[in-house]
């Protein structure tokens, strides 16, 4: 992972609040991008100095369970702190009584990757509430995180909703569980075409924790309230920092 993305010009990791190492946290990471480069670099490696910024916190990043079925790759993934995206794995991390664990979920998932292209700020989040319910059930604070530059690493073949390409991608996603965005960027010795990411900076801004009241069986209304608060905090985080990362003033997050 680190080797593949070594060509990415990394700008780093920015925190806006302290995280208490006696507490566990659930981080919603946005956007997915084509290959979730920012999530891997920040939470699975020390490329951006995570342990220095958040001392006493051990990061864990969720990944599709199917990748853990591949021999040897499972061990490689686990060595970087990756865990399977199933209920048992997430509960194991969030229930640790000693605290000091951060579980990062790329909420938009594979489907959001199909909309990842430069200048896009569309997040598949409007009806994604499972991570909110999980936080409430464990009484774990929610932390929004936005990765500026994530969607700028690759260009993607035009695939508007309703197009034949998008229909094929959705069909394959339902069968395999992963999306197949048709992307390109640059090559090793030339900059016209290839699969090496563009030299564009990425900076992930980690927001402040949102306190959550623990309840084993939250109602839909309770989940909706926390979810809306999360959307508001994420929007504020984006608006507050977008000018710093050269995002046009007229650009805003769009939730679908």
C-alpha positions in Angstrom: 0.0 0.0 0.0 2.7 2.4 1.0 4.8 1.4 -2.1 1.9 1.9 -4.5 1.0 5.3 -3.2 4.6 6.5 -2.8 4.1 8.7 -5.9 1.3 10.7 -4.1 2.4 14.1 -2.9 1.2 13.8 0.7 0.3 16.9 2.6 -0.6 15.1 5.8 -3.0 14.7 8.6 -4.6 17.5 10.6 -6.4 17.3 13.9 -8.9 19.8 15.2 -9.4 18.3 18.7 -7.6 16.0 21.1 -8.7 12.4 21.4 -8.7 10.9 24.9 -6.7 7.6 24.9 -9.0 6.2 27.6 -11.9 6.3 25.1 -12.7 4.4 21.9 -13.8 6.3 18.8 -15.6 5.6 15.6 -14.4 7.7 12.7 -16.4 8.3 9.5 -14.0 8.8 6.6 -15.0 10.7 3.5 -14.8 10.6 0.6 -13.9 7.0 -0.6 -12.0 8.2 -3.7 -11.1 5.6 -6.3 -8.8 3.6 -4.0 -9.2 5.2 -0.6 -5.5 6.3 -0.6 -5.9 8.8 2.2 -7.5 6.3 4.6 -4.7 3.7 4.1 -1.9 6.2 4.4 -3.3 7.9 7.5 -4.7 5.0 9.4 -2.6 2.0 8.3 0.9 3.6 8.1 3.0 6.2 9.9 3.4 8.2 6.6 1.6 11.2 8.1 2.6 10.7 11.8 -0.6 9.4 13.2 0.9 8.2 16.5 2.5 11.6 17.1 -0.7 13.6 16.5 -2.8 11.1 18.5 -0.7 9.6 21.2 -2.1 6.5 22.9 -4.6 5.9 20.0 -4.4 2.7 17.9 -6.1 3.1 14.5 -8.1 0.3 12.8 -9.5 0.6 9.3 -12.4 -1.5 8.1 -12.1 -3.3 4.8 -14.5 -5.5 2.9 -14.5 -9.0 4.4 -13.9 -10.7 1.0 -10.2 -9.5 1.0 -9.6 -11.5 4.2 -10.3 -14.7 2.3 -7.2 -14.4 0.1 -4.3 -16.5 1.5 -1.4 -14.4 3.0 -3.1 -11.1 2.0 -5.2 -11.5 5.1 -2.1 -11.5 7.3 -0.6 -8.5 5.4 -3.8 -6.5 5.8 -4.1 -7.3 9.5 -0.5 -6.2 10.1 -1.5 -2.7 9.0 -4.5 -2.6 11.4 -7.1 -3.5 8.9 -10.2 -5.4 10.1 -13.1 -7.1 8.3 -16.3 -5.1 7.9 -18.5 -7.4 10.0 -20.3 -6.9 13.2 -18.1 -9.2 15.3 -14.8 -7.5 14.3 -16.2 -4.0 14.9 -17.7 -4.9 18.2 -14.4 -6.4 19.3 -12.6 -3.2 18.8 -15.2 -0.8 20.2 -15.8 -2.9 23.3 -12.2 -2.9 24.5 -12.6 -1.5 28.1 -9.1 0.0 28.2 -10.0 2.4 25.4 -7.4 3.9 23.0 -8.8 2.4 19.8 -10.0 4.3 16.7 -12.2 2.4 14.2 -12.3 4.2 10.8 -15.2 3.4 8.4 -15.2 4.6 4.8 -18.9 5.2 4.9 -19.5 5.7 1.2 -17.9 2.4 0.4 -17.4 0.9 -3.0 -20.5 2.5 -4.5 -19.2 6.0 -3.8 -16.0 5.2 -5.7 -18.0 5.4 -8.9 -18.5 9.1 -8.4 -14.9 9.9 -7.5 -13.4 12.4 -9.9 -11.6 15.7 -9.5 -13.8 18.5 -8.2 -16.5 16.1 -7.0 -17.8 16.5 -3.4 -20.7 14.1 -3.6 -20.9 11.7 -0.6 -23.1 8.6 -0.4 -24.2 9.3 3.2 -27.9 10.4 3.2 -29.2 6.9 3.9 -26.1 5.4 5.4 -26.9 5.1 9.1 -25.5 1.7 10.1 -22.3 3.3 11.5 -24.4 5.7 13.6 -26.4 2.8 15.1 -23.1 1.0 15.8 -21.8 4.1 17.7 -25.0 4.4 19.8 -25.0 0.7 20.7 -21.5 1.0 22.0 -21.7 4.5 23.4 -18.7 5.4 21.2 -18.2 9.1 20.1 -18.5 9.7 16.4 -15.7 11.6 14.7 -16.1 13.1 11.2 -13.0 13.1 8.9 -12.7 14.6 5.4 -9.8 13.9 3.1 -9.2 17.0 0.9 -7.6 15.9 -2.4 -8.8 12.3 -2.3 -10.8 12.6 -5.5 -8.1 14.4 -7.3 -5.7 11.5 -7.7 -7.3 9.9 -10.7 -9.6 10.8 -13.6 -12.5 8.4 -14.2 -14.3 7.5 -17.4 -17.6 9.3 -17.6 -20.3 7.1 -16.1 -23.4 9.2 -15.3 -26.3 7.4 -13.5 -28.5 5.6 -16.0 -25.7 5.1 -18.5 -24.8 1.6 -19.8 -21.4 1.7 -18.1 -23.0 2.6 -14.7 -25.5 -0.2 -15.0 -22.8 -2.7 -15.8 -20.7 -1.4 -12.8 -23.7 -1.8 -10.4 -24.4 -5.3 -11.8 -20.8 -6.4 -11.2 -20.8 -4.8 -7.7 -23.8 -6.8 -6.7 -22.1 -10.0 -7.8 -18.6 -9.4 -6.5 -19.2 -6.9 -3.7 -16.7 -4.4 -5.0 -17.1 -1.6 -7.6 -14.9 -1.4 -10.7 -14.3 2.3 -11.5 -12.6 2.8 -14.9 -9.8 5.2 -13.8 -6.5 6.5 -15.2 -3.9 9.1 -14.3 -0.2 8.9 -15.3 2.6 6.5 -16.1 6.0 6.1 -14.5 8.0 7.7 -17.2 5.3 9.8 -18.9 2.4 11.9 -17.6 -0.2 11.3 -20.3 -1.8 8.0 -19.3 -1.4 5.2 -16.7 -2.6 4.0 -13.3 0.0 5.8 -11.1 -1.9 8.6 -9.1 -1.3 12.2 -10.1 1.2 14.2 -7.9 -1.5 16.0 -6.0 -1.6 16.6 -2.2 -4.0 14.9 0.1 -4.8 16.2 3.6 -7.2 14.4 6.0 -8.8 16.7 8.6 -10.1 14.9 11.6 -12.9 16.7 13.3 -14.0 16.9 16.9 -15.8 13.9 18.6 -19.6 13.9 18.8 -20.7 12.5 22.2 -23.2 9.6 21.8 -25.5 8.2 24.6 -25.2 4.5 24.8 -28.3 2.5 24.1 -28.4 -1.1 23.0 -31.6 -0.8 20.9 -31.9 2.8 19.7 -35.1 3.8 17.9 -35.1 5.0 14.3 -35.8 8.5 15.6 -32.7 8.4 17.9 -30.5 7.2 15.0 -31.8 9.9 12.7 -31.1 12.6 15.2 -27.5 11.5 15.7 -27.1 11.0 12.0 -28.3 14.6 11.2 -25.9 16.0 13.8 -23.1 14.1 12.2 -24.0 15.5 8.7 -24.0 19.0 10.2 -20.6 18.5 11.8 -19.1 17.1 8.7 -20.5 20.0 6.6 -19.1 22.5 9.1 -15.7 20.8 9.0 -15.6 20.9 5.2 -16.7 24.6 5.0 -14.2 25.7 7.7 -11.2 24.1 6.0 -12.0 24.1 2.2 -10.3 27.5 1.5 -7.1 26.2 3.0 -7.0 23.4 0.5 -8.0 25.4 -2.6 -11.6 24.3 -2.8 -13.7 26.9 -4.6 -16.0 29.0 -2.3 -19.1 27.9 -4.3 -18.3 24.2 -3.7 -20.3 22.4 -1.0 -20.8 18.9 0.1 -23.7 17.0 -1.5 -25.3 14.1 0.3 -27.0 11.4 -1.8 
